[in-house]
Every structure is written in C-alpha cells, then in structure tokens.
C-alpha cells in the first residue's frame, strides 16, 4: 500500500508541476491578450468600474438590473464569489510564496492580478452572455456553457467544445472536495484547536483528538444549514460575513503596519528589487523565472482565481442584464482579493523582521509559522488569536463558495436533482476534513484546480473577439451615448427579453 501511495504521489507531483506551469503560461499570455483586446479596461475606465461597483452600493438601484426572484443581487454574487476566493491562501499562501520566492514574488503576484482583472472580467462577460435557465428557473452559467455554446458552435468544434466542458466540470467537482472543502475544514480545525483548546484534553478516538470531532460536527451543522438551504441563503450569509471579515483583517493588518511603519520603505524596495535579482533564486534568469515569477504568479491565480473559470458560476446567477456590468464586479473582486487583502498579508509578513529584506530569505521555513509569527511579533498571543479568527472566517467562507461551484458543475453534467444530492455529500465531507486530513488528497485536488484553468482559458482565448465586441458595444452605448443595439445574450429569446428595459 505504501508503495502504491508513493507512486500516486510521484505521478501527481509531476502532473501538478506541469499542469500549473502550462496553465500559468497560457494564463499570462491570455491575460495580456484580453488586456489588449479590451483596451486596458481595468485602467482606462477605472473611474467607471469603481463607480459601478463600490459606488453603486451607496446609490440607487442599478440601471438594467433584473427583478427576477430566482436571481441574487450583483453585490451578493460578488460576496459569494469572494467567499470562495478570499481564503487561507490570502494568508498562508502569501507566506508560502514569500518563503519559496522571496519578497520579489509579491511583485509578480501583483502582475498576475493586474492581468487577472481583464481575465476575470472576460470570463464573467462570457458567463452572463451564455447563461441559461435550469429546471428550477434559476440562471446557470460558467465555463461549461461558453465552451459548449460558444466554442462548440465554431465550425468543427462541437465535440471538442463538449469534451472540454465535461472535463472542466469534472475537475471542478473533484477540486471542490479537496481545495474547496477538506483542506479548508482542516485549516479551521487545527487553527481553532491550537488557539483556543491547546490545553483541553478530552481524549482521542481512533488516534484523533475528540476536540477535532466536536469542531468538525459543529462545522457540519453550520455548513449544512447554509449550503442545503440553496443559493439565496448562501448569498445572504456571504453578504453578511465577507465584508465583515475583509474589513476586520484589513484593520488588524493596518494596526500592525502602523507599528512597523519605519520598515515599510525597506519592504517596498525589497519587493521591487528582489523581483528581478533575488539571490536565493539560484542566480540568473532561469532561477528568477522558475522560483520568483512562478511562485508569485501562482499565488496570485490561486488567491483571486482569475483564469480558473470558477467564480463565473456564481456571477452568472446575478440579477443583471448587461454582461459588462457584472464583469466590472469581477475586476473589483481581483482588486479586493489580491491588491488589498493579499498585499496586507505580504506587508505584515515582510515588516515583521522574520524575513531578511536584503537577501530575501525567511528565518522561518514553515508558512503557517511565518504567518502566526508575524502577527505574534506585534501582539503576542493576542496576535495569534486574531489570526486564528481571520483564518476561521476565510476558510469557512471558502467552503461555502466552493459548494456552489461544485453544485453548478454537477448540475451541468447530471441535472438539478443530482446537484442537491451533491450538496448533501459535500456537507458530510466536512467531518472527514476535520478528522481524516490527507496531504496527498489536497495535493491531488490542487492538481485538479490547475487543470480547471486549461479548458477554461482555451474557451476564453477562442471567444476573445466576442468579449472585445461586447465590451466595445457597452462602451459605445453607456459611455459614448451612441444609439446601437445592445449585446446581452447568445440566445435570441433571452436577448429580446433583456433588451426591453436596458
């Protein structure tokens, strides 16, 4: 058995390395392509998309929204997507990127996020444009649908489009149980038990502390109450939790940065200097590319999920008619996830004194220990407890978000009834994550996470001229006030329905 597990580990290690490497190369190339085709929308129209996202929360009801009771609001769609994207990777993952790639990895994380803005925008535009109603009258959208109805409608591409859509759905389901569930639940269980129950001994069952069973059961009940209740209940929970946890973490980080203010200049300098010259990369361009760039870009993608095609499945359920309107929430999502939250983590870690800003080498080689050490450096045990609370919320909301991703993938393959069965299984897996954590299972699901990227990006690249056309159409109508027909859906019936009040 041990030999078999070793073989699986070796095969997965090889697959994981190459799937991420190939995926990231395609992602960076497609990010440059989409940024060019939409004319650097994330910068050229920065005022408009900020006003249409954050600005809309304090204004009147957005123009062109649907009153459909089967949908969720644009802000709820954002919060549900952020619930999945803002996770332990924003803390532990950033620490890992710094340990493996030095301060310079943060620069490349920002580069990947800048390009990721245009990618997530493009994915969501396609998701809204190609969405359809399911058996329950709810909107269903995602990479599966634009691969089937977009790529699949190209000459000779019907079968390839369908195959890629099925593969994407399968990879999403498999990743949802690992990265989206068990690994997050394990992080919560370990963090909570270490921070609050370190001196509590209730014995063990089958070699696992009873405390972990209790925490796992409590999580099972809470997750079950939200997930089985459907998208609207999930969206309401995300709408309450996500803004609270984001503001809490940012404020806590700002306090630490205020304490370490005198180090911020050196930190920023190290990020830019080490992005190209980090000595620990082994010297030379190859070392920089394979260590610094890869770790930074991978962290950016893993955190904000731009290019994975995952968040599209939630955004497609929004009560919006204009594809570009929801696409702008995707730009804001990447901005909030990476440029705000991940950057806060990076600045806290690098200003803590635990990373040599001259050589880029961390004195701590364990990513969880670096994260907790950075917060403890300023506040001692209180800092560790703050981090534990942040980790709880970040991981918990990730579980909620990924439950929706997996459910939509199952729905695409086997229908709405199967999606409900999936949710029950997903909830039951939380107790497994709490007591039977397996690093190998996480590594395999990480590979599936990377494999999601490849079929999705193929679809985005092939349909990139359409994204450019839809974006140009929106800019002409809404910003230049030209009298042109809107582009809202590939389906003529939906296009006609949506056009009535746009």
C-alpha positions as CSV (number, residue, x, y, z in Angstrom):
1,X,0.0,0.0,0.0
2,X,2.8,2.4,0.9
3,X,4.4,1.7,-2.5
4,X,1.2,2.5,-4.3
5,X,0.8,5.7,-2.4
6,X,4.3,6.7,-3.3
7,X,3.6,6.0,-6.9
8,X,0.5,8.2,-6.7
9,X,2.4,11.0,-5.0
10,X,5.1,10.9,-7.7
11,X,2.6,10.9,-10.6
12,X,0.6,13.7,-9.0
13,X,3.7,15.7,-8.3
14,X,4.7,15.5,-11.9
15,X,1.2,16.3,-13.1
16,X,0.9,19.2,-10.6
17,X,4.1,20.8,-11.7
18,X,3.4,20.7,-15.4
19,X,-0.3,21.5,-15.2
20,X,0.4,24.6,-13.2
21,X,3.4,25.6,-15.4
22,X,1.5,25.1,-18.6
23,X,-1.6,26.7,-17.1
24,X,0.3,29.8,-15.9
25,X,2.0,30.3,-19.2
26,X,-1.4,30.2,-21.0
27,X,-2.9,32.4,-18.3
28,X,-0.3,35.1,-18.6
29,X,-0.5,35.1,-22.4
30,X,-4.3,35.2,-22.3
31,X,-4.1,37.9,-19.7
32,X,-2.0,40.1,-22.0
33,X,-4.3,39.2,-24.9
34,X,-7.5,40.2,-23.1
35,X,-6.0,43.3,-21.6
36,X,-5.1,44.4,-25.1
37,X,-8.4,43.5,-26.7
38,X,-10.5,45.3,-24.1
39,X,-8.1,48.2,-24.3
40,X,-6.8,48.0,-20.7
41,X,-10.4,48.5,-19.4
42,X,-9.2,48.0,-15.8
43,X,-7.1,51.2,-16.1
44,X,-8.7,53.2,-18.9
45,X,-12.2,53.0,-17.2
46,X,-11.1,52.7,-13.6
47,X,-13.4,55.5,-12.5
48,X,-16.4,53.9,-14.2
49,X,-15.9,50.5,-12.8
50,X,-15.3,51.8,-9.3
51,X,-18.5,53.9,-9.6
52,X,-20.4,50.9,-10.9
53,X,-19.2,48.6,-8.1
54,X,-18.4,50.3,-4.8
55,X,-20.2,53.5,-5.8
56,X,-23.4,51.6,-6.6
57,X,-23.7,50.3,-3.0
58,X,-24.5,53.8,-1.7
59,X,-26.5,54.9,-4.7
60,X,-29.9,54.0,-6.2
61,X,-30.8,50.7,-7.7
62,X,-28.5,50.0,-10.7
63,X,-29.9,50.6,-14.2
64,X,-30.6,47.4,-16.1
65,X,-31.0,45.1,-13.2
66,X,-33.5,42.3,-13.3
67,X,-36.2,41.9,-10.6
68,X,-36.1,38.1,-11.1
69,X,-36.8,36.4,-7.7
70,X,-34.7,33.4,-8.9
71,X,-31.6,35.5,-9.0
72,X,-29.3,37.1,-6.4
73,X,-28.1,40.7,-6.4
74,X,-24.9,41.8,-8.0
75,X,-23.3,42.5,-4.6
76,X,-24.4,39.1,-3.3
77,X,-22.8,37.5,-6.3
78,X,-19.6,39.4,-5.6
79,X,-19.7,38.4,-1.9
80,X,-20.4,34.7,-2.7
81,X,-17.5,34.7,-5.3
82,X,-15.2,36.5,-2.8
83,X,-16.3,33.9,-0.2
84,X,-14.6,31.3,-2.3
85,X,-11.6,33.4,-3.5
86,X,-10.7,35.0,-0.2
87,X,-9.4,32.0,1.8
88,X,-6.4,30.7,3.7
89,X,-4.4,31.3,0.5
90,X,-4.6,35.1,1.3
91,X,-2.7,34.5,4.5
92,X,-0.9,31.1,4.5
93,X,-0.5,31.1,0.7
94,X,1.2,34.5,0.7
95,X,3.5,33.4,3.4
96,X,4.4,30.3,1.3
97,X,5.1,32.5,-1.7
98,X,7.5,34.7,0.3
99,X,9.3,31.6,1.7
100,X,9.7,30.0,-1.7
101,X,10.1,33.1,-3.9
102,X,11.3,35.8,-1.6
103,X,9.8,39.4,-1.4
104,X,10.0,39.6,-5.2
105,X,7.2,37.0,-5.5
106,X,4.8,39.7,-4.3
107,X,5.6,41.9,-7.3
108,X,4.8,39.0,-9.7
109,X,1.6,38.4,-7.7
110,X,0.6,41.9,-8.5
111,X,1.4,41.5,-12.2
112,X,-0.7,38.3,-12.3
113,X,-3.5,40.2,-10.6
114,X,-3.4,43.1,-13.0
115,X,-3.7,40.7,-15.9
116,X,-6.2,38.7,-13.9
117,X,-8.5,41.7,-13.8
118,X,-9.1,41.5,-17.5
119,X,-9.3,37.7,-17.4
120,X,-12.0,37.6,-14.7
121,X,-13.8,40.4,-16.5
122,X,-13.8,38.4,-19.7
123,X,-14.9,35.2,-18.0
124,X,-17.9,36.9,-16.4
125,X,-18.9,38.7,-19.5
126,X,-18.9,35.3,-21.3
127,X,-20.7,33.7,-18.3
128,X,-23.6,36.2,-18.4
129,X,-23.7,36.2,-22.2
130,X,-24.0,32.4,-22.4
131,X,-26.0,31.6,-19.3
132,X,-29.4,29.8,-19.4
133,X,-32.3,28.8,-17.1
134,X,-32.2,25.5,-15.3
135,X,-35.1,23.2,-14.4
136,X,-35.9,25.3,-11.4
137,X,-35.9,28.6,-13.3
138,X,-32.6,29.7,-11.9
139,X,-29.7,31.1,-14.0
140,X,-26.9,28.7,-14.7
141,X,-23.7,29.8,-16.3
142,X,-20.0,29.1,-16.3
143,X,-17.1,27.9,-18.4
144,X,-19.1,24.7,-19.2
145,X,-21.7,26.7,-21.0
146,X,-19.5,29.0,-23.0
147,X,-17.4,26.0,-24.0
148,X,-20.5,24.2,-25.2
149,X,-22.5,27.0,-26.7
150,X,-19.6,29.4,-27.7
151,X,-16.6,27.3,-28.6
152,X,-18.8,24.4,-29.5
153,X,-20.6,26.4,-32.2
154,X,-17.5,27.1,-34.1
155,X,-17.0,25.1,-37.2
156,X,-15.8,21.6,-36.4
157,X,-15.6,22.4,-32.7
158,X,-18.8,20.8,-31.4
159,X,-17.2,17.7,-29.9
160,X,-14.0,19.4,-28.6
161,X,-16.2,22.1,-27.0
162,X,-18.3,19.5,-25.3
163,X,-15.3,17.4,-24.2
164,X,-13.6,20.5,-22.7
165,X,-16.8,21.5,-20.9
166,X,-17.2,18.0,-19.4
167,X,-13.5,18.0,-18.3
168,X,-13.9,21.4,-16.7
169,X,-17.0,20.3,-14.8
170,X,-15.3,17.1,-13.6
171,X,-12.1,18.9,-12.5
172,X,-14.3,21.5,-10.6
173,X,-16.2,18.7,-8.7
174,X,-13.0,16.9,-7.7
175,X,-11.3,20.2,-6.7
176,X,-14.4,21.2,-4.6
177,X,-14.0,18.3,-2.2
178,X,-10.3,18.9,-1.6
179,X,-9.3,22.6,-2.0
180,X,-12.8,23.8,-1.5
181,X,-13.8,21.7,1.5
182,X,-11.5,19.3,3.3
183,X,-8.3,21.4,3.2
184,X,-10.2,24.4,4.5
185,X,-12.0,22.5,7.2
186,X,-8.7,21.0,8.3
187,X,-7.2,24.5,8.5
188,X,-10.1,25.7,10.6
189,X,-9.9,22.7,12.9
190,X,-6.2,22.9,13.5
191,X,-6.2,26.7,13.9
192,X,-9.2,26.8,16.3
193,X,-7.9,23.8,18.4
194,X,-4.4,25.3,18.7
195,X,-5.5,28.8,19.5
196,X,-8.4,28.1,21.9
197,X,-8.2,24.4,23.0
198,X,-4.5,23.9,23.3
199,X,-4.7,22.8,27.0
200,X,-8.0,20.9,26.6
201,X,-7.6,17.1,26.6
202,X,-10.8,15.1,26.1
203,X,-9.0,12.0,24.9
204,X,-8.9,10.6,21.4
205,X,-11.0,8.4,19.1
206,X,-9.0,6.3,16.6
207,X,-5.9,8.4,17.2
208,X,-7.7,11.7,16.5
209,X,-8.4,14.2,19.4
210,X,-12.0,14.4,20.4
211,X,-11.8,18.2,20.2
212,X,-11.4,17.8,16.4
213,X,-14.6,15.7,16.2
214,X,-16.5,18.3,18.1
215,X,-15.3,21.2,15.9
216,X,-16.0,19.1,12.8
217,X,-19.5,18.4,13.9
218,X,-20.3,22.0,14.7
219,X,-18.9,23.0,11.3
220,X,-21.0,20.3,9.6
221,X,-24.2,21.7,11.2
222,X,-23.4,25.3,10.2
223,X,-22.3,24.5,6.7
224,X,-25.2,22.2,6.2
225,X,-27.8,24.8,7.3
226,X,-26.4,27.3,4.8
227,X,-25.4,25.1,1.8
228,X,-28.5,22.9,1.7
229,X,-30.7,26.0,2.0
230,X,-29.8,26.9,-1.5
231,X,-28.1,29.8,-3.3
232,X,-30.2,32.6,-1.8
233,X,-29.4,31.5,1.7
234,X,-25.7,31.1,0.8
235,X,-25.6,34.5,-0.8
236,X,-27.2,36.2,2.2
237,X,-24.7,34.5,4.5
238,X,-21.8,35.6,2.3
239,X,-23.2,39.1,2.1
240,X,-23.0,39.4,5.9
241,X,-19.8,37.6,6.6
242,X,-17.4,38.6,3.7
243,X,-17.5,42.4,4.2
244,X,-17.1,41.9,7.9
245,X,-14.1,39.5,7.7
246,X,-12.4,41.6,5.0
247,X,-12.7,44.9,7.0
248,X,-11.6,43.1,10.2
249,X,-8.5,41.6,8.6
250,X,-7.5,44.9,6.8
251,X,-7.9,46.9,10.0
252,X,-5.9,44.4,12.1
253,X,-3.2,44.5,9.4
254,X,-3.2,48.3,9.3
255,X,-2.6,48.4,13.1
256,X,0.5,46.2,12.7
257,X,1.7,48.2,9.7
258,X,1.3,51.3,11.8
259,X,3.6,49.7,14.5
260,X,6.1,48.7,11.8
261,X,5.8,51.9,9.8
262,X,9.5,52.6,9.8
263,X,10.1,49.3,7.9
264,X,7.6,49.9,5.0
265,X,10.0,51.8,2.8
266,X,12.5,48.9,3.0
267,X,9.7,46.4,2.4
268,X,8.5,48.1,-0.8
269,X,12.1,48.4,-2.0
270,X,12.8,44.7,-1.4
271,X,9.6,43.7,-3.3
272,X,10.7,45.5,-6.5
273,X,14.4,44.8,-6.1
274,X,14.0,41.1,-5.4
275,X,11.5,40.6,-8.3
276,X,14.5,40.6,-10.6
277,X,17.6,40.0,-8.5
278,X,16.7,37.7,-5.6
279,X,19.9,35.9,-4.7
280,X,18.2,32.8,-3.3
281,X,16.7,32.1,-6.6
282,X,19.9,30.4,-7.6
283,X,21.2,33.2,-9.7
284,X,20.5,34.1,-13.3
285,X,17.3,34.5,-15.3
286,X,16.3,30.8,-15.0
287,X,16.3,30.9,-11.2
288,X,14.3,34.1,-11.1
289,X,11.7,32.7,-13.6
290,X,11.2,29.3,-12.0
291,X,11.3,30.4,-8.4
292,X,10.3,34.1,-8.0
293,X,7.9,34.6,-11.0
294,X,6.3,31.1,-10.8
295,X,5.6,31.4,-7.0
296,X,4.3,35.0,-7.3
297,X,2.0,34.3,-10.3
298,X,0.8,31.0,-8.9
299,X,-0.2,32.7,-5.6
300,X,-2.0,35.5,-7.5
301,X,-4.0,33.0,-9.5
302,X,-4.6,30.6,-6.6
303,X,-5.9,33.5,-4.5
304,X,-8.1,35.5,-6.9
305,X,-9.0,32.5,-9.2
306,X,-8.8,34.7,-12.3
307,X,-8.4,32.2,-15.2
308,X,-9.9,29.2,-13.4
309,X,-13.4,30.0,-14.5
310,X,-14.8,29.2,-11.1
311,X,-16.3,32.4,-9.9
312,X,-18.3,32.7,-13.2
313,X,-20.7,30.1,-11.9
314,X,-21.8,32.5,-9.1
315,X,-21.7,35.7,-11.0
316,X,-23.9,34.2,-13.7
317,X,-26.7,34.0,-11.1
318,X,-26.7,37.8,-10.6
319,X,-29.8,39.8,-11.3
320,X,-28.1,41.8,-14.1
321,X,-28.8,42.1,-17.8
322,X,-25.6,43.7,-19.0
323,X,-22.6,41.2,-19.2
324,X,-20.1,44.1,-18.8
325,X,-21.9,45.4,-15.7
326,X,-21.2,42.1,-13.9
327,X,-17.8,41.8,-15.5
328,X,-16.8,45.0,-13.7
329,X,-17.6,43.3,-10.4
330,X,-15.0,40.7,-11.4
331,X,-12.4,43.4,-11.8
332,X,-13.2,44.7,-8.3
333,X,-13.1,41.2,-7.0
334,X,-9.5,40.7,-8.1
335,X,-8.6,44.2,-6.8
336,X,-10.0,43.4,-3.4
337,X,-8.6,39.9,-3.1
338,X,-5.1,40.5,-4.2
339,X,-4.2,44.2,-4.3
340,X,-5.9,44.7,-0.9
341,X,-6.0,41.6,1.2
342,X,-3.0,39.6,-0.1
343,X,-0.9,42.8,-0.1
344,X,-1.8,43.4,3.5
345,X,-0.6,39.9,4.4
346,X,2.6,40.4,2.4
347,X,3.4,43.8,4.1
348,X,2.7,42.4,7.6
349,X,5.0,39.4,7.0
350,X,7.8,41.3,5.4
351,X,7.8,44.1,8.0
352,X,7.8,41.6,10.9
353,X,11.6,41.2,10.9
354,X,11.2,37.5,10.1
355,X,12.4,38.0,6.5
356,X,15.8,39.3,5.6
357,X,15.0,42.2,3.2
358,X,18.5,42.2,1.8
359,X,18.7,38.5,0.8
360,X,15.0,37.8,0.6
361,X,15.4,34.7,2.9
362,X,12.9,34.0,5.6
363,X,14.2,32.8,9.0
364,X,11.1,30.6,9.2
365,X,10.5,27.9,6.6
366,X,7.0,26.9,7.6
367,X,4.4,29.1,6.0
368,X,1.8,28.8,8.9
369,X,4.6,29.5,11.4
370,X,5.6,32.6,9.4
371,X,2.1,33.9,9.4
372,X,1.5,33.3,13.1
373,X,5.0,34.6,14.0
374,X,4.4,37.9,12.1
375,X,1.1,38.6,14.0
376,X,2.6,37.4,17.3
377,X,5.6,39.7,16.8
378,X,3.4,42.7,17.4
379,X,0.7,41.4,19.7
380,X,1.9,38.1,21.2
381,X,-0.8,35.5,21.9
382,X,-3.5,38.1,21.0
383,X,-2.0,38.3,17.5
384,X,-2.2,34.6,17.2
385,X,-5.8,34.6,18.3
386,X,-6.6,37.3,15.8
387,X,-5.0,35.3,13.0
388,X,-7.0,32.2,14.2
389,X,-10.3,34.2,13.9
390,X,-9.3,35.5,10.5
391,X,-8.3,32.1,9.3
392,X,-11.7,30.7,10.5
393,X,-13.7,33.2,8.5
394,X,-11.5,33.0,5.4
395,X,-11.6,29.2,5.3
396,X,-15.3,28.9,6.3
397,X,-16.5,31.2,3.5
398,X,-14.3,29.4,1.0
399,X,-16.2,26.2,1.8
400,X,-19.5,28.0,1.2
401,X,-18.4,29.4,-2.1
402,X,-16.9,26.2,-3.5
403,X,-20.1,24.3,-2.6
404,X,-21.9,26.4,-5.2
405,X,-19.1,25.8,-7.8
406,X,-19.3,22.1,-7.3
407,X,-23.1,22.1,-7.4
408,X,-23.2,24.0,-10.7
409,X,-20.7,21.6,-12.2
410,X,-22.8,18.6,-11.1
411,X,-25.9,20.3,-12.5
412,X,-24.3,20.8,-15.9
413,X,-23.4,17.1,-16.1
414,X,-26.4,15.4,-14.4
415,X,-29.2,18.0,-13.7
416,X,-30.7,19.9,-10.7
417,X,-31.6,16.8,-8.7
418,X,-28.1,15.5,-8.8
419,X,-26.8,18.9,-7.6
420,X,-29.0,18.6,-4.5
421,X,-27.5,15.2,-3.8
422,X,-24.0,16.6,-4.3
423,X,-24.7,19.3,-1.6
424,X,-25.6,16.7,1.0
425,X,-22.4,14.7,0.2
426,X,-20.4,18.0,0.2
427,X,-21.7,18.8,3.7
428,X,-20.9,15.3,5.0
429,X,-17.3,15.7,3.8
430,X,-16.7,18.5,6.3
431,X,-16.4,16.0,9.1
432,X,-13.9,14.0,7.0
433,X,-11.8,17.1,6.6
434,X,-11.8,17.7,10.3
435,X,-10.6,14.2,11.4
436,X,-9.1,12.5,8.4
437,X,-6.9,15.1,6.7
438,X,-4.6,13.8,4.0
439,X,-1.9,16.0,2.5
440,X,-2.0,13.7,-0.6
441,X,-5.7,14.4,-1.1
442,X,-5.0,18.2,-1.0
443,X,-2.1,17.9,-3.5
444,X,-4.3,15.9,-5.9
445,X,-7.1,18.4,-5.6
446,X,-4.6,21.2,-6.2
447,X,-3.7,19.5,-9.5
448,X,-7.4,19.4,-10.5
449,X,-7.6,23.1,-9.6
450,X,-4.8,23.8,-12.1
451,X,-6.4,21.5,-14.7
452,X,-9.6,23.6,-14.5
453,X,-7.6,26.5,-15.8
454,X,-6.6,24.9,-19.2
455,X,-10.1,24.2,-20.8
456,X,-11.4,27.5,-19.4
457,X,-8.6,29.6,-20.9
458,X,-9.0,27.8,-24.3
459,X,-12.6,28.9,-24.3
460,X,-11.7,32.5,-23.3
461,X,-9.0,32.8,-25.9
462,X,-11.2,31.4,-28.8
463,X,-14.0,33.7,-27.7
464,X,-11.8,36.7,-27.0
465,X,-13.0,38.6,-30.2
466,X,-16.6,38.3,-28.8
467,X,-15.6,39.7,-25.4
468,X,-13.9,42.6,-27.2
469,X,-17.1,43.2,-29.3
470,X,-19.4,43.1,-26.2
471,X,-17.1,45.5,-24.3
472,X,-16.9,47.9,-27.3
473,X,-20.7,47.7,-27.6
474,X,-21.2,48.6,-23.9
475,X,-18.7,51.5,-24.0
476,X,-20.4,52.9,-27.2
477,X,-23.9,52.8,-25.6
478,X,-23.2,53.6,-22.0
479,X,-20.2,55.9,-22.1
480,X,-20.3,57.4,-25.5
481,X,-24.1,57.5,-25.6
482,X,-24.3,56.1,-29.1
483,X,-27.6,54.6,-30.4
484,X,-26.6,50.9,-31.0
485,X,-28.4,47.7,-30.3
486,X,-27.1,46.0,-27.0
487,X,-25.4,42.6,-26.9
488,X,-26.8,40.8,-23.9
489,X,-27.2,37.1,-24.8
490,X,-26.3,34.5,-27.4
491,X,-29.9,33.2,-27.1
492,X,-32.4,35.3,-29.2
493,X,-35.3,34.8,-26.8
494,X,-33.2,36.0,-23.8
495,X,-31.7,38.8,-25.8
496,X,-35.2,40.0,-26.7
497,X,-36.4,39.7,-23.1
498,X,-33.4,41.5,-21.6
499,X,-33.4,44.3,-24.3
500,X,-36.8,45.6,-23.3
501,X,-35.6,47.5,-20.3
502,X,-31.9,48.2,-21.0
